[in-house]
């Protein structure tokens, strides 16, 4: 938990530095894996950040559509969805 909170502080400072230097806003996500961090960032949009703690991962996966995951929106996502049982379209399926 402490490491994730440190990650949030680093993300906040990076977002602030980019805004001050370039005028761009960024979103950031912090978690224990790249996939979950990307999902967290999507919840922090626009111009915000979000953290997903490990104990929340099963709940997030149960409620996140496969197509929302990075690289799963196109042909690969369709193949994955076709492999899942009917009416199962979340990452926790």
N, C-alpha and C positions, 0 to 999 in steps of 0.2 A: 504494500500500500504506500509506504514512504517513497519508494522508487517511482511509482506512478505519479504521486503528487509532485515530485521533483521534475518529472517529465512535463507536467502541466506548467510549472514555472518556466522551464526552458522554452516550451512552445509559446507561452505568452510573451516572453522576451524576444523571441525570434519574430513573432507577428508584429510586435511593436517596432522592432528595428527595421523590418521591411517597409512598414508604413511610413516611418520617419524618413527613411532614405529614398524610397521610391514612390511613395504615395499609394501603394497597392494594399488592399486588405486581403487577408488570408483566413482560412479556416484550418483548424488543427484537431486531430483526434489522438487520444492517448489510451493505450491498452497494452496487453502483453503480447500481442501478435500484430503483424502488419495488416492482415485482413480486418481484424476487429478495430484497429486504429483507423483504417479507411472508413469503416462504417461509422465510427464515432465522429469523424470529421464531417460526414454527411449530416449528422444530427446537429452539428454546431454551425451549419451554414445559415446565412452568410455572415462572414466576419465574426466568427466566434470559435469556441472550442468546446469539446466534450470529452469526458473520461468514461471508460467502461471498466468497472472493477471486475476481477475474475469471477466472483460469485454471481454476477449479472449476465455472464456470457450465455448460459443455457437459455435464459429468458429472451435475450436479444435474438439468438438464433431461431428460437421457436416463432418469433414474430417478425422476422425479416425475410422478405421474398428473395428467392434465389437470384432473380434478375437484378436486385439491388447491389449484389456483390460485384466487385471489380472484375471486369472481363466476362461477366456472365449475362450481359444484356443482349448479346447477339446470337450468332450461330451456336457457340459453345453452350450458352445458357439454354437454348432450345433443346439441344441434345441431352443435357443434364435433366431438364424437366421431363423429356420423353422417357427417361430411364426411371423416374420416380413413379410410385403408384398414383393412380388417378386422384385428383383433388389434393395432392401433396405438392406444395410449391414454396415451402419455406426452407431455410437452411437447416432447421432443426428436424426436418422430415426423416 
